[in-house]
Amino acid sequence: MGQKINPLGFRLGTTQNHHSFWFAQPKNYSEGLQEDKKIRNCIKNYIQKNRKKGSNRKMESDSSSEVITHIEIQKEIDTIHVIIHIGFPNLLKKKGAIEELEKDLQKEVNSANRRLNIAIEKVKEPYRQPNILAEYIAFQLKNRVSFRKAMKKTIEITKKADIKGIKIQIAGRLAGKEIARAECIKKGRLPLQTIHAKIDYCCYPIRTIYGVLGVKIWIFVEEE
């Protein structure tokens, strides 16, 4: 059963916490949900737009920079607190970046009577996060590195991180083949059917010249 649904939703309330904290009347719940989606999309679009301006950087360390792991939203009566958990917050630490992002959010979200409070938190172990690893694989594939070599290099990176198991799956027209297929590589334990096992998961699309590839990464962090 653990392999047939999203591992994060499967563990919600046990090892996985909510990323939105607010209360609303049933008739206003859908509006609050759409507002959360607009906030997250606006932040991700801002990061992508500003990353393209500096796309001439070729260092491998920049391949996973400014990757958002998750965004927490806490709503009060007159304030919306947004906490951005990011791997390498170089872009958002620039002068005026937070103010510019706040202006974009104010235009996107109808919050005339509420003020926005944006905070940035750097992830302590970035190569323990599946989103950052997926971005690293995307960087490798876009530079014409073999998908098998990219997966092996990603697993080598996680050796320094304190994890117990990892599984990487890439699906699509691999190496430009006409027939799509899925390839995966696994190392260590991955108890997907154990609810008390803390599993981090992400599904990440990669656009290549042959089409869209889908990357899925499961990371077994610890067992409570």
N, C-alpha and C positions, 0 to 999 in steps of 0.2 A: 504493500500500500504506500510506503514511503517513497517509492519511485514513480508513482503515478500522479502526484500532486506536487505543487511547489514546496520545497523543503522548509522555506521560511514560514509560509502560512500554516504548514503542518505543525510547527512548533510554537506558534504564536500563543503567548501566555505562559510558556514554560521556560524555554531558553531564548526565545526571540521576543523583543519588546516592540511596542507600537512606535511608529515614527511621527504620529500626530497626537497631540494632547489637547482636547477641547470638548466642550459640551454644547449641545444644540437641541432645540425642539425638533420632533420628528418632521415637521413640515419644512424646517430650514436645514435639515441635515444634508440634502443634496447640494444646496448652495455652498455650504462649508466644504464639502468634498471637492466640488469644482474649483473653489478658491485655492485649496491646497495644490491641486494639479496645476493651476495657472502659475502659482509661486514656484513650484519645482521646475516647470518647463521654462519659465523666464530665467531662472538662475542657470540652468544648463545651457540655454541658448546664448546667454551672456558669456559664459566660459568658452563655448565653441567659437563664437564670433571673435573674441579677443585672442584665442589661440591661433586662429588663421592668420592674424596680423603678424604673428611671430613664427610662422611656419617654416622660415628659412633656417631655423636651428636644426642641426643634424646630430647633436650629441645623443647617445643612447639613453642617458639619464633623463632627457626631456621627453622620452616616449611615453612615460606614464605620469607626467606632471599635470597638475590641475585636474586630476580625476576625482570626481565627487563619489565618495562611498555611499553616503546617504544624507538626507536633509531632514532635520527635526523641526516641526512646527508646533509652537505652543501659543494658544490664543487666550487672551484675557479680555476684559470688557473694553478697554481702550488701547490695548497694545497687542501686536503680533510679534512674537519672538521667533526668529528664524536662525537655527544653528546649522551651519554648513560643515560637515565632516569631510575633509579633503586630504588627499595624500601629501601633496607638495604645494602649499598655498603661496607660491611665488607671485602669481598673477594678482590675487586678491590683496596682497600686501603692498602693492604699488599705491602711491599717493593718489587719492581721489577715487580709487576703484570701488570702495564700499559706498561712497556717496552716489556715484554713478549707478551702481546696482540698485540702491534704494529708490532713485528716481524712476528707473525702469519698472521696478515692482509697484510703485505708486500708480504709474500709468496703467499697468496691467490689472491690478487689483483695486476694486472700488473701496478704498479704505480712507475716506475723507475724515471720518471721526476717530480713526485709529492710527496710531503711529507705528512705524516699523522699526524693529530693533534686530540688526543682523550681527551675528557673531560667527567667527571662524575658529574651528578647532582642527588642529593637525592630528592626523592618525598616527599613533605611536609606532605601530609596525605596519608600514604601508604594503609590504610584500606578503602580508597575511590576508589582504583584502582581495576577494575575487574580481572586483571591478577593475582594480589596478592591474592585476595579472592579465585580464582580458584585453585591456588597452595595450599592454606590452606585447601580447600575441598579435594584435591588430597592427602595431608598428612594425613587427617583424615581417608579417605577411605582405604588407604594402611595400616593403623593401625587397620583395621577391625572395625571401628566405623560405626554404622548404617548411611545410606545415609540421612535419614530424620533428624537424630540428627545432622549430619554434616551441613546440610543446615540451621537448626535452630540456631546452634552455630555461623555460618557465619553471619546471619542476626543480631544476638546479638552484634557481633563485630562492625557492621556498625552503631550502635546506637550512638557511640561517634563521628563518622564522620558526617559532615554536608551534608546529602543527603536527597532528598525528596521522593525517592521510589527505590525499588530494586526488581528484579525478578531473581530467580535461577531455572534453569532447568537441570536435569540430565537424560540422556537417555542411554539405553543399558540393559544388563542383570543385573538388580538391584537385590542385595541380592542373586546372583547366580541362579536366576530363568531361566528356559530354554527359555521362551518367553520374548523377549526384549520389554520394554515399556519406557515411559517417565513420570517423575514426576516433578512437579514444585511447587514452593512456592513464594508468592508475598507479599510485604508489601509496603504500600504507593501508590503514583501516579506513572504512567509510560506512559506518552503521546507519544507513538511511532509514531503517525501520525502528530505530530506537529514538523515542521522543525526547529523552533527556540528554541525547547527544547533541552538542552545539555544532550545527552545520551552517556554514556560510555558503551562499549560492548566488550565482548571477547568470543571466542569459544576455549575451551581447552580440549584436549584428555587426558584421564587417563588410563594407562595400569594396569589392575588388573589380578588376577589369573583366573577370569571368562571371560575375554575378555576386549575389549576397551570400556570405558564409555565416553560419550560426555557431557561436562559441558558448558552451556551457561549462561552468567550473563549480565543482563541489569541494569544500575544504572542511575537514573534520578538525575542529579546534580543540575541544575538550569534552569530557563527559561528566555531567553533574550527578 
